[in-house]
Amino acid sequence: MAEIDFDEWLANYKPPEIKFYASFDVATGDVTGIYPSTALPENAQYVEIDHETAHLIAEGKINLNSCFVDMSSGKFEIAEIKRLTKIDDVLHRIMDKSYAGLLTADLMVIRDNNSLTFELSEKYKKRKIHWDGATEMTFLVTEYNDPNIVRHAIKFTVDELVSAPQTTTGLELSKKFSIYTKRLFPVYLFDTK
């Protein structure tokens, strides 16, 4: 048996390249763990991530709960997580923009004749946010300042609102009316085109 020269072996040694992967839940896209290529769990779905991100997650500088896999593109993403819960369990009247002063809307309701359009603020569209999108939003169109006389109930999910402004047409709207909702966002404003 030939002896191996250790110094020569060490000079020519190339360690195997270790890649990092994020395993994820196929139903939700939530990342469940970060693994080196040498320790991938069996029967798991995973995508490759870069070394720097893997180390930042391992050091706790990036929260694992902020990571998800975009199911449409298959890409690893880091985003804010928005678990939407009602701010309180009270109906709030949506304030007219003309009375709002310096407030900026998180959600704007715009009247155009007999239709209402519900639009999420640009500040939410610019940030990467992973929404709890199945949350349903309900808006009650009522007599002016009277939540007891409901003329229309409009419902849609947060996913629908995030993907595009929601417009409801064919409403019978009087000159003055109010809109009430249980708030998920801090500031709702109403405006007319």
N, C-alpha and C positions, 0 to 999 in steps of 0.2 A: 504494500500500500504506500503510495507516494505521499510525502508530507506536504502540507499546504503552508506556504509562506504567509503568515498572518498579516504582516505589513502590506504585502502585495494585495491580499484579499481585501483588506480594509481600504486601501487606496482605490480599488475598483468597485467597491460595494455601493450599490444604489438601493436605498430603501424603497419598498413598494409605495406607490402613491396612494394615500388614503383620501377617499372622497367622503363627503358627508351627505346624508339624506334625511328628509323629513317624512315621517310616516303620517298618514292622515286618514280621517274617517271619510269614506266615499260618499256617504249620505249628506254630510254637512260641509265637508272641506276643512273642518277644524283639524289643526296639526296636533297629533297625539304624542309625538316624541321626535328627538333628533338623535341620529345614530351614525357612527363611522361605518364605512363600507365593510369592515371586518366583523361587524356585530349586528347586521340587519336581521330583524325578526322575520320568522317565516310567516307566510300568509298575510302579509301586510302590503298595503299600497304605499308607495313612496315616490318622492321627486328629489332630484339632486339640488343641494344648496351649496353656496360658497363657504370656504373655510372661515372667513371673517364673521359671517352671520352665525355660523354654528358655534364659534367661540363666544360671541356676544350673548347668545342664548344660554350657553353653559355657565357663563359668569353672572347671569341674572341681569344683564344690562338691557336685554330685550326680553319681554315677558312672553313665554310660550303661548299664553292665551291670546296674544295679539297677532299670532301667526295663523295663516290659513292658506289653503290651496284654492285658487280660482278654478272652479270646476269647468268653466267653458274654455279657458285657455290652458289649463293644466300647469299654471305657473305658481310658484311659491310667492306669497305676499305678506307684508307686515302692515297692519292697519290698526286703527282704533277699533275697539269693540263697542258697539252700542247695543246694550240690552235695554230695550225700551220698556219702561213701566210708567204708569200714570203718575204725574207729579202729585196729584191728590185725587180724591174720588168725588170731586165737585164739578158741576157743569160751569164752564167759563164762557162768557160772551166774548166773541172775537171783536177786538177794538178796531174802529175805523182808523185808517192810516193818518187822516188829517188831525186826529187827536193824539197821535203817538209821540209827537215831539222828536227826540233823538233816538228813539228805539228803532232797531233794525229787526226785521222779521226773520224768524227761523222758518216760518211757513206763511206764505202769502196766499190769500183768497182774492181772486179778481173776478168782478162781475162784468160780463159783456152781454147786454140785453137780458135774455132769459137763460143764460148759462153761467156756471161758476167754474173757475179753474183754480185748482189747488197746486201750488208750486213750492218746492223746497228751496231754501236759500242757497245761493252760490257758495257760501262758506262751507256747506256740507258736501257740495259736489266737488270741490277742489281737493278735499282731504280724502285719503283712503280710509274708508270706514266699512267695517264688516257688520252689517245690520242684522238684528233679529227680525227679519223681514216678514214673518208670518203674522206679526202684530197687526190687528185690525184697528183702523181709525174710523170713527163715526162723527159725522157733523149733522146737527139738527138745524134746519132752516125754519125759523119761527116768526110769529108776529113780532113787530118791533118791541124790544125789551120784555117779551113775555115767553119764557121757555116752555110754558104749559100748552101753548097752541102751536103744535108742530105741523108745518106745511110739507116739508120734505125731509127725509133721512138719507144721507149720502154716506156710503161705506166703501172703503178700499183698504188694501194692506200697505204697509210701509214699503215692501218690495215694489209694488206698483208705483208708488209715489217717487221712490228713488230712481226707478228706470225712466220715468217721464212724468211731466205734469199731468194731473188727472182732471179732465173736463167732464162736467155733467151738463147736458143740454136739455132743452124742452121743459125747463122749469117754469112754473107760474110764479113770477116774482113781483111783488108789489113795489111801489116806489121806495118804501122804507120797510126793512125787515132786519132781523138779527140772526146771527149764526152762533150756535153754542157747541162746545165740545169738551171732552175731558182731555186735558193737555198731556201730551207726550214731550213736547218741546216747550221751552220757556215763553217765547213770544210769537203769537199769532196776530196777523194784521189783515184787515179787509180794505180793498180798494176797488174803484169803479173805473173802467176804461173810458 
